[in-house]
Amino acid sequence: MSIQENRFQAIISHAKEYGYVFASSEIYDGLSAVYDYGPYGSELKKNIRDYWWKSMTQLHENIVGIDAAIFMHPTTWKASGHVDNFSDPMIDNKDSKKRYRVDHLIEGYADRLKEAGNKAKADELLQAMDALLAKDDYAGLKSLIEDNKIACQISGTVNWTDIRQFNLMFSTQIGSVSEESETIYLRPETAQGIFVNFLNVQKTARMKVPFGIAQTGKAFRNEIVARQFIFRMREFEQMEMQFFIRPGTQKVWYEYWKQTRLAWHLGLGLPADKYRFHDHVKLAHYADAAVDIEYEFPIGFKEVEGIHSRTDFDLSQHQKYSNKKLQYFDNDINEETGKPYGNYVPYVIETSIGLDRMFLLVLSHAYDEEVLTKEDGSTDTRTVMHIPPLLAPIKLAVLPLTKKDGLPEIARAIMDECKPAFRCFYEEKDQIGKRYRRQDAIGTPFCVTIDNQTKEDQTVTIRYRDSMLQERILISEVKNIVLKAIG
């Protein structure tokens, strides 16, 4: 196992041990590719969601939010193309009976080539795969797998079936009587809830093109090969914004949102050299341009967010299938004609980020095992989560040195002062060093310790997670120091 793979496994173990992520239904041996978020995980997830929501709706006057239902009329998915086109090419190994997504199978082999020092061959293989996927050349993809002797990880054989498409939507029945029930789908994306509400939002919020509609929520995909912890799950959460624009302006807005969304990531203090843009070789049926923002996880560069120029496909399709006009009347004067732009179906630029993937990105960036040198020359290891303070589940830990001498009362007063403004944690148990280490592992950026000197001069010791620096400050300064750090 490589160093990076060991690091990824350490992050997964740490996430469970410190209440970030648990396997769903673990007492029943879990459910494949489904996870639950624990006390600190749910808090971190909420903080990421809030940070995204504020950046989209509060800081943009022309973007508003909605919360659409998970269940939608089944014709929605016919119009969007999901019924006919939402599928992935799959291949089965005849000996192990294990099913693989074709691109994952080839990418996994390419990763092993890189680890063996054969990067050139790996890159050549991936380029050939992209070209064949772009042409939907499944026979060529199977030949690529067989020619490179890409074997099943379980059976070790290259005995493959033909490649075929597998639809990823979950279906269920709605209705109280089975004979009258109708097949509906768990939504595979949140975007369609925005499109079908385009006119409702535009009219009620009095929005003028260009404007956006943002939404966060659960989506569901029946991934056959769900893997890599929470990176690819069957139940996940998206944060999407659809930006409606005049036809012909999509290139300008596409570039704008590419740079704006990357700046959002870097605004958290995340390293720029860990990010890259990856242009799509094969475009989705609705797009005229598409790019992924990729981050270098311990498992390699992987997609975190997509920016897509969707043209007028979605609104035009829903207009066609519903027989309802989904057009916008633009009163602004067209400089070329000297007349109002008039009625048109707006084009759309989409930004879509996986909340669970962003969560994993934050964990991957934050997790560190620091080797510390003691005064006697010996070494110790500190496990610490360098989570950006704005996102940290707990902002401040309040720690009375002892359970007596009035120290808990002072600590409780600090808690009462700070907890309306941000999330705090109180603890009396164990030696102060152990308490510090526990908060480091959780990712708490600040700890304040209340001791006997506090009673004399109203000062406490504040400890900074990242530097481990400790200094005396006035009790009255604690709240402002934390507020300044979390923006």
N, C-alpha and C positions, 0 to 999 in steps of 0.2 A: 504494500500500500504506500502511495506517495506521501510526501510531507503535506501537500495540500489536501489530499483525501483524509489524512489523519486529523488535520485541522477542522475539516468539515464535520467529521464524526464527533470531534470534541465540542463543536458548537451545538450539535444536536443533543448530546448528552447534557451539556450545560443548560440548554433551553428547558429540558425536563426537570433537572435537579432544582433549578431556581424559579420554577413556576411560570415559565414563558409559554411552552407548548407541550401538550400531552397527546398521545395517541388516543383517538376517539374510541370510546367503549373499551378502554384498556382492560377492565376486569373480565371482559369476554374475549380477550386476546386481540382486541382492536378491530378496525375496519380499514382495509387497504386504501391508502391515499386520502384519508379523512382525518382531520386533526381538530383538537380543542385548544383554545387559548386560555391559559391560567391567569392567576391574579395580576401578575406583572405583564404578561403577554397581552391580555385584553386592554390594559392601560396603555401600553406602547402602541398597540394597533389603533386605539382611539385617538391618541396624540398625532399619529401620522395622518389619519383621516381628517382630523381637525385642521392640521397644518395645510393640507391640500385644499380643503373646503374654503378656508379663509383666503388662501392665495388666489383661488378662482372667483369666488363670489364677492367677498368683502373688498378685495383690492382691485377688482375690475367692475366698473360701473355698468358695463354692458353684458354681464354674465349673471344669470339667475339660476337657482337650483330647483329641482323637483325630486320627488320620491315616488317612482312608478311601481305598480304592483309586479310581483314575480310572475303571476299567471297573466297571460294575454290571450286574446282571441287567436285561435289556431291559424287563421288566414294571415296573421302578422308574419308568421315564419315562412309561409309560402311566398308572400310578397318580398320578403327580405332575401330569399334565396337559400335559407337554411335547410328547408326540407329537401331540396334537390342537390345542394352544393356543400353543406356543412359536414364534410367527411375528411378523413385522413387515409392515405395509402398505408395498408397494413400487410404484413407477411407472417406466415406461420411456419415454425419448424416442425416437420412431419414426425420427428422422433420424440422431441420433448413436449409437443403440442403447445408450446409457448408462443404467444402472439407478440409481435414487435411493430412499433411504428417505424416505417422504413427509414425516415431521416434520423431517428434516434439510433437505430441499429448501425447505420453508416457513421454517424458522428461519434458513437462510442468507439468504433474501430479506429477512427481517425485520432481520437484522444490517446489511444494506446500506442499508435504509431509515433505520436509526438513524444510520449513518455520514453519511447525507445530511441529517441534522437532522430527520427525520420520525418522531420517537419515538412520537407518539400513534398514527399509522397502524400502526406496527410492533406496538405493544401490542394494538391492536384486532385485527390479523391473528392474532396468537398466541392471543388469547382465543377467537377464532372456531375456530381449529385445535383447541384443547383441547376445546372443546364438541363438535365433530364427532368427534374421536377417542373421546371418552367414550361416544358413541352408536354407534361403529363405522359411521359414515355415510360410506362410501367415495365414493359418488356426490357427496355434498356437498363432500368434500375435493377431489375432482377439479375441481368447479366453482369452489371457492375458488382453486385454482391457476390455472385458466384465466381467471377474472374479474380476477385481479390481474396477469395476463400474466407469470407467473413462468416464465422461460425456462430452458432447459438451458444450462449454462455452456459447453458445447462447441459445440453447433450454433446456439445463440441463438434456437431456435424454441420454440413453445408447442404442439408436436405430440405430445401425450401419449397413452399407452395408458390403459386402465382400471386402477384400483388393485386389486392382489390381494395375498394373503398369501404369505409366503415363509418356510418353516421354517428355523430357524437351527442345527439340530443337525448335527454331523458324524456320519456312520455308517460302520461298518466291519464286517468279518466276523471271527468267532472260530471256531476249529476247524481241525483238521489236514487234513481232506478237504473240498474245495469243496462236494461234494454234501450234506455233513452240517453245513456251517457255518451259523452263526446270526448274524443282524444285531444288532449292539450299537452303542452310541453313546459317543462321547467326551463326558464329562459337561459340560453347559452351565453348571452351578453346583455348588458344593460342599455345599450344604445337604442334599441328599437322602442323602448318606452319613451325616450326623448323624441324620436321622430313622429310617433303617432300623436304626441301632444304638442307638436310644433305650433299649430294655430292657437290652441288653448293658451299656451304660455305667451306667445307673441302678442295676442290681444289683451290678455288680462294684466300682463306686466308692462304693456305699452312699449315693447321693445322695437328698436329700429335696426335694420341690417346695416353694418355687421353686428351680430350679437350671438351670445352663447348660452347653452343650457347645460348645467352640470348635474351629475348624479353619482351617488355611491350606492353600492348594494351587492347582494349575492348573485352569483351566476353558477351554472351547473353544466358540466361536460362529462360525458361518459368516457373518460380517457382509458383506453385499453392498457397503455403503458404509462401509468402514473408513477413518478419516481422522484428521487432527489429531495426527500423531506417535503417541506411545504412549497417547494418551487413549482410543482405541478400537481394539482389536486383535483378531485371531482367536484368539490364544493369550494368555491373561492369567492373573493370579493374584489370588485373593480371600482376604480374611480375614473369616470369618463366625462369628457366635455365635448359637446358637438357645437362647432362655431359656424354659424350660417352667414354666407357671404354672397356678393354679386358674382354671377358667372363671369369668368375671365380674370378674376383677381386671385384665383386659388394659388398660383405660384408664389405670389408675394406673401400671402397669409400662411402658406405652408412653411416657408422659410422663417417667418416670424415665430410661429409656434415651436418649431424645432429648437431655436435658440432660447426661447422663453422657458421651455420645459427643462432644457439642460441646466439653465441658470437656477431653476427651482431646486434641483438636486444639489448643485454646488453651493447654494445658499445655506445648506445645513453644515457646511464645512467639510463635506466629503471630498476626497482627492480627485482632481480632474483627470489624472493619468489612469484612473480606474474605469473611466467612461470612454465610450466610443459610439459613433453612429454606424449603423449597418443598413445600407439601402437594400430593399427587397429586390431579388432577381425576378421572382415570379409574383406579380401583383394579384391581389384579390380581384374578384369579378367586378367589384364596385369602384376600384381605385384607379387614379391616374398617376399617383406617386405615393410611396410609403417608405418609412424608415423606422428602424428600431433604435432606441437608446439602450445600449448594452452596458452591463457592469461586470467587472472581473470578480466573480465569486471564487471561492476555493475550488469550485468545479469548472472553472473557466469562464469566458465571456458569455453571458446569457442575457436574453431580452428582459428588460424591466418595464419599458414603456414603448408604445407605438404611436407614431404620428402619421395619419393617413389623410390623403386628399380623396374624399369619397365621391366627388362630383355631385350631380343631382340624383344619383341612383336611388337612394333610399326614399326621399320624398316623392319622386316620380313613380316608384313602384307602389307605394302606399296610396298614392292618388289613383293609380290604375286599378288596383284591387278593391279599393273602398268606394270608388266612384265619387269621392269627395275632393274638391279642389284644395290642394295644399300649396297655394301660391302666395306671394308677397307683392303688395302694390307699393312700388318705390316712387315717392314724390320728388326725390332729388333730381336735379337737371343733369342730363347726360351732355357733357361738353361737346361731344362729337356731333350730336343731332340737334342740340338746343331744346330738346323735349324731355319730359320726365322718363325715367327708365321704364315705368309702367309695371305690368304684371310679369313675374317670372318665378320659376321654381328655384330657390336658392341652392347654391353649392355648399358643401360642408367640408370643414377641416376637423378631424377628430384627434383628440389626445386621449389615450387610454392607458392607464397604469394599473398594474396588479397590486392591490394593497398587501396581499400576502407576500408577494415577491419583494416589495419595498421593505416589508418587515424583515425578511431574510437578509436583504441587503444591509440594513442597519445592524443586524446581529453580526453579519460577516465582517463589517467594517469595525465594529466595536470590540469584538472579542480579542483579548490579548492575554498572554501568559508571560508576565514580566519576571526576569531574574534580578533579584535585589541582593546587593552586597551589604552584609551587616558590619558593624564596627569591628568585630573580631576577625573579619576576613571571610567568614563563612557566607554561604548564599542561601537564599530562600526564593520561592516562586509565589508571585501574587497573580491570581486570576482576576481580571478587571474587565468591565464592559465600558468602553469609552463612548457611550451613547451621547449624542448631542443633547445638552441640557434641556433644550426646548421639547425634546421627545421623551426624555427619561421618564419612566413610570413613576418614580419617586424623586422629587426635586431636593428634598431636605430630610435628613434623619436627625432627630432630636434625642440626645443620649445623656441622661443624668449619670454622673460617674458612679454614684451609689444610690441605694434605695432609701436613704435616710437623710437626716440633717436638713430637711426642707428642700433638697435638690429636685426631687420629682415635682414638687409644686411649682418651682420656677420653670422647669422644663414644660410642664403642662400649660403654663401661661404663654410660653413661646409658641407652642403648638396652636393654642387658641388664636393667637395673633396671625399666624401664617397660613393655617389650613384653609381659610376662605379664599386665599389668593392662589394657592397651588397645593399639590399633593404632598403630604408630609408622612413621616413614619416615626413612631415612638418605640423605644426599646430600653429596658433596664437590665435585662439578663446578660450574663457573661462579662468577661473582661473587656475593657474598651478596645483592645487590639483586635479581638475576635469580632466584635461588632463592626469595627471599621472594615475588616476584610469581607464580612458578609454583605455590607452595603456596596463595596467595590464590585463584588460578583453580581449584584443586582443591577448596578450601573448608576447608583445614586451620586450625583455630582457634588453634593455638599453634606457634611455632617457637622453638627455643633455639639460640643460637650459642655455640660454644666458641672462645675466643681465648687469647692468651698470658697475659692477666690471670687466666684460669681456673686456670692452674698455680700462681699466686701466692696466691690467696685462696679458691679453690674456689667461685667464682661464675660464672654464665653470664648472657648477655643473653636474656631472654625477650621475644618480640614477640607482641602480641595482634592477631589478624587484623582484627577489626572496627574498632578504633581506631588501629591501627598504632603504638600506644604501645610503647616499649621500656624495660625496666628491668633492673637487675642483681639477681639473686636467688641464693641458695645452691643448689648442685647438689642438696642434700638436700630442697629445697622443690619441685622440678620436678614430681615424681610427684603430690604432694598437690594442687597447684594444678590440674592437669588432672583428677584424680579429682573434685575439688569441682565443677568446671565441668560434668562429664558426669553428675553426680548419683549 
